[in-house]
Amino acid sequence: MTQPPSIPVSALRPTVDLNSAGAAMYALIAQLYPVCRSITGNGFRTTLDTLRQHIPLTVYEVPSGTPVFDWTVPKEWNITDAYVKNSKGERVIDFQRSNLHVVNYSVPVRTTMTLDELKPHLFTLPEYPDWIPYRTSYYRETWGFCLSHNQLLNLPEDTYEVCIDSSLADGSLTYAECYLPGDSDEEVLISCHACHPSLCNDNLSGVALATFLAKTLQSVSRRYSYRFLFIPGTIGSITWLCRNEAQVDRIKHGLVITCVGDAGQPTYKRSRRGNAGIDRAVENVFRFSGNGDRIMDFFPYGYDERQYCSPGFNLPVGCFMRSQHGTFPEYHTSADNLEFVQPAYLADSFDKCLAIVDVLENNRRYVNQNPKGEPQLGKRGLYGAIGGRSDQEINQMALLWVLNLSDGDHDLLDISNRSGLRFELIRNAARLLVEHDLLRPVP
Ligand code: ZN
């Protein structure tokens, strides 16, 4: 048995080596990159097997045909090979070179056809002629190949042999949870989609960050319980919500994590509520990180926050990302590769998430136990000692702000925002005042 963790996340964060965390997340992305994932099938399961080497996972299989709200769990898709061969028997389009070459969820095909007959099944990006687009056809049974536009221009008239060795049959939809119990049953939900094939930023970066966040939080004491979801996009969150509807009230804060490995600035999309605890926490972290972060209001497009924030749930779930989906040219193309994501950006995103968790874990309301006039800090050793406690960044102003605003109404985030002092200074000041019986937490 492992020892119960006792270090709080706030004490852990300064000790995390961000360089090695970035390198480890990048290595996990590189390991998962070649796998052909989809919303169902063995590629998704293989991915979970890899994640299980880092964190404990409970895997769920939901049978094809299961109704989930207005949707139905689809048939399971698997693929072993696919190609287009010219009349000399050469593979001119080859799934073995990139799994993006096949339209994801293509039905099996084995035929021969002319170039003109083949062309309606070929997809390219003329504006980026060297890149392969990523295309899916989950809910319409069809088939196709994706290739670079230059590759298409070089295809001569010929008779082509077309093979997609796939299967689309009753099976199941797979997803996984990593649950880390805390002092409270109240939960923080961290969700990422893991259904994209060889694409790095969208969304192996989110998978890697969520995995290492879970791995890190395993070793600290937790006020909240944490539930990490590794699900296929859209159908996965709808399926999860349908199966867990009775328990969603436990979710007090949530984040969808996606596109967190590129050079773009950290970006947060608010929950539908707009002023939930998670929204305030991220806004505070961004305010003090001082590197041009961006916050946007909720809109009903994007990733699984669309489902968590649907009106029947309206959960306090925001979305943490760097470059926003659809706004960078590499999005959903072969250029979203191992060069597009970098360890340093993964590390920065990871650090932001640790800071957000620190705020969630430590934000509380307190009541000043000596509210009539300022308490005499000097006689408690808090006045002169303040500057000298080199192990904690406590300063005079933080103590005074916490004492003044701890009226039971303002929480520590309010105090940080109003004072302009970083949350950790305010949090440390509150801790010190509690130790000296000058502050009592509101239950
Ligand atoms: Zn995507």
Boltz pocket constraint, residues with backbone or C-beta under 6 A from the ligand:
constraints:
  - pocket:
      binder: B
      contacts: [[A, 196], [A, 202], [A, 332]]
      max_distance: 6.0
